């Protein structure tokens, strides 16, 4: 299934609404954009504390010139960005209150190479200020995982899973 059959740049879509040359514009296909997952932005309540926490975990901060307005951390692949919770909610036009105390439908993951590494990472994260959400345990798929929460409750799974390799480049490598 091709989800971009009738894709048109935003300025051309506005022309459709105005009734300008709809048929001609729709017949011209634009090339598919290259998919990229580049940054995950976390809304945080205390920028200074969250910057310290992610730095303590060992993620290298980039673009220090942004100060506490936004903070970027290199993860070896996708970046983690920290942004004030209320400003991020406003940016995506969603209410920032009430703040959910329940599961939000997503987790972050720190893949490891061994069960010992999972235990070490969980202990380390807790020593940096994380809260233990679920102790490490054997999984039903033959892996081993546990969860910690960052200072704003964003859940992180720390896991080793069969068939998932973490390379020296800090990236996950999956078989085809």
Residue pairs with C-beta under 8 A, 6 or more apart in sequence:
4 29
4 30
4 32
4 33
5 29
6 26
7 29
7 30
7 32
8 16
8 25
8 26
8 28
8 30
9 30
12 25
15 21
15 22
15 25
16 22
16 25
16 26
37 78
38 78
38 79
39 72
39 78
39 79
39 80
39 81
40 78
40 79
40 80
40 81
40 108
41 80
41 81
41 82
41 83
41 88
42 50
42 80
42 81
42 82
42 83
42 150
42 152
42 154
43 83
43 84
43 85
43 86
43 88
43 89
43 96
43 152
44 50
44 82
44 83
44 84
44 85
44 151
44 152
45 84
45 85
45 99
45 151
45 152
46 151
47 68
47 71
47 82
47 84
48 68
49 129
49 151
50 71
50 82
50 150
50 151
50 152
51 61
51 68
51 71
51 82
53 128
53 129
53 130
53 150
53 151
54 61
54 71
54 73
54 80
54 82
54 150
55 61
55 73
56 128
56 129
57 124
57 125
57 128
59 73
59 74
59 75
59 80
60 73
60 74
61 71
61 72
61 73
61 74
62 72
62 73
62 74
62 79
63 72
66 72
70 81
70 82
70 83
71 81
71 82
72 79
72 80
72 81
73 79
73 80
73 81
73 82
75 170
76 169
76 170
76 171
77 170
77 171
77 172
80 108
83 91
85 96
85 99
85 152
86 96
88 96
89 95
89 96
90 96
101 153
103 155
104 154
107 147
107 155
107 156
107 157
108 154
108 155
108 156
108 157
109 156
109 157
109 158
109 159
110 121
110 156
110 157
110 158
110 159
111 159
111 160
111 161
111 164
111 166
111 172
112 118
112 121
112 158
112 159
112 160
112 166
113 160
113 165
113 166
114 160
115 136
115 144
115 160
117 160
118 136
118 144
118 145
118 146
118 158
118 159
118 160
119 136
121 158
122 132
122 135
122 136
122 146
122 148
122 158
125 148
125 156
125 158
126 132
126 148
129 151
130 148
130 149
130 150
130 151
130 156
131 148
131 149
131 153
132 146
132 147
132 148
133 146
133 147
133 148
133 149
133 155
134 146
134 147
135 146
136 144
136 145
136 146
136 158
137 144
137 145
137 146
138 144
139 145
139 159
139 161
141 161
141 162
142 161
142 162
143 159
143 160
143 161
143 162
144 159
144 160
145 157
145 158
145 159
145 160
145 161
146 157
146 158
146 159
147 155
147 156
147 157
147 158
148 155
148 156
148 158
149 155
149 156
150 156
163 174
163 175
164 172
164 173
164 174
165 172
165 173
165 174
166 172
166 173
167 173
